[in-house]
Amino acid sequence: MFYCSVFQNYIEKMCSNRYLGIRENNIVAGIVRRNNYDLSKAFQVRDLVRQALRDHRSQFDRLRKGFLMLDSFPENNHRFKLTFEHCLEIYNKIPQD
């Protein structure tokens, strides 16, 4: 349940439209820099970055693995049955996909 609280805070603080736009621009700028300032890369990746940042279910799963250390200890996954839907029920504020 604590993870649901942490994820809810992440959504509230890091996923406002304004902040998502800033994060999107920073990620795209980093990709352009790593590709020798080829601006065509920005056009290729911007929509993908935008979609990924707004895919709360995927973010939930990715962050859950790190928070519960399942990336290091995948054999413990069966111990944590927490799902995105469960957190939705608890906090009912997390936007759905």
Secondary structure, DSSP 4 states (H G I P E B T S, - for coil): -HHHHHHHHHHHHH-SHHHHHHHHHHHHHHHHHHTTT-HHHHHHHHHHHHHHHH-HHHHHHHHHHHHTTTTT-GGGGGG----HHHHHHHHS-SPP-
